[in-house]
Amino acid sequence: MRAQPQTERDLVRLHWPVELRAAFDALFAIDDAMAEVVATASQPALAAIKLAWWRESLERLDDAPPPAEPRLRAAAEELLARGVKGTHLARLEDGWLTLLEEAADQERVRRRGAVLFGLAAQLLGEPAADVEQAGATWAQVDAARRFGKPLPQSAPKLRSGPGVRPITVLAALALRDIRRGDTSEPEATPGRAWTLLRHRITGR
């Protein structure tokens, strides 16, 4: 059997604290579930209904047991147990919803990244404010990589403290794409792996 090619997430995951990897996996699985809805949408109205189902299901996690959906169960077990609320996870939905529109609202796209990074910072025991700008930039690049949306025109400086670098490593990759001016670089190249390592050491 041939080994599966390494993905960017595999590289990033190496920088997550071992004891938090299951929680980070659960967090990104929720975001990926919504991304899948958008990526496979043949009818925007139907995709919007599916996104609304995810939002409402996440909101209900705060007051009711999770349904028999593996990603929602993992969110309940790994995230709610660590103080992350379902209503906060539900805020990711709007950043995906706007990508179904003819002209996506970039502020809503950016807000999704700020929410995602903020929740990751919470897991790390760090202030959300320290990562929200990095998350906002990353989300725009993530949308560009996934769906061909426009890249930001400029790359803000990234300087992160050691405590938040397990999540801001993603922003370091995003800034690499912005500086290159395109998103055609394949995942998990040696250059991208070096970008992750350099950021983890220097915060830049």
ZIURFEN-V410447 format. One line per field, one symbol per residue. psi: psi as a letter, one per 40 degrees, with the letter a starting at -180 (. if undefined). burial: I if it has 9 or more other C-alpha atoms within 8 Angstrom, else O. A space follows every 50 residues. Layout:
BEGIN
psi=???
burial=???
END
This chain:
BEGIN
psi=hiiiihidddddddeihdeedddddddddddddddddddehdhddddddd dddddddddedeeiiiifhdddddddddddeeehidddddedddddddee idhihddddddddddddddddddefihddeedddddddddddddddefii iidihiihhiiddedddeddddddddddddeifehiifiddddddddddd dde.
burial=OOOOOOOOOOIIOOOIOOOIIOIIOIIOIIIOOIIOIIOOIOOIOOIIOI IIOIIIIIIIIIOOOIOOOOIIIIIIOIIIOOOIIIIIIIIIIIIIIIII OOOIOOOIIIIIIIIIIIIIIIIOOIIIOIIIIIIIIIIIIIIIIOOOIO IIOOOOOIOIOOOIIIIIIIIIIIIIIIOOOOIOOOOIOOOIIOIIOIII OOII
END
